Amino acid sequence: MSGGPVAGEPRVTLYGRAACHLCDEARVIIEAVCAEMGESFTEVDIDTDPALRERFSDEVPVTFVDGAQHDFWRVDPRRLRSALEG
């Protein structure tokens, strides 16, 4: 069984919450990098799920690439590009 991306599914997931300025900044970077690389992303509001809120509350935004945690608090566009290329 492969741990890689599934065809047609977004490779990047942004876990965040409403009214979060760091989440807003991360979203802009993720949108730009994904558009540049022909990738898509999905966003999950951690406040809609008690388990996610408990897990990520102090770290949002949290970015996952191909199912593995990639970054939290800030998104570095170079690191994100590198992860998507690899």
GITA-V517674 format. One line per field, one symbol per residue. phi: phi as a letter, one per 40 degrees, with the letter a starting at -180 (. if undefined). psi: psi as a letter, one per 20 degrees, with the letter a starting at -180 (. if undefined). Layout:
# GITA-V517674
phi = ???
psi = ???
This chain:
# GITA-V517674
phi = .cccccdgcccbbbcaacfbccccccdcccdcccccbgbbabbbccccbdcccccbdcbccbbbbfgbcbaagbbcdcccdccccc
psi = pqjaqppiqpippoparqkohhggggggggggggghjkrrrqppohiiohgggggjgjiqqppqpkiqpgrqgqpohghggghhh.
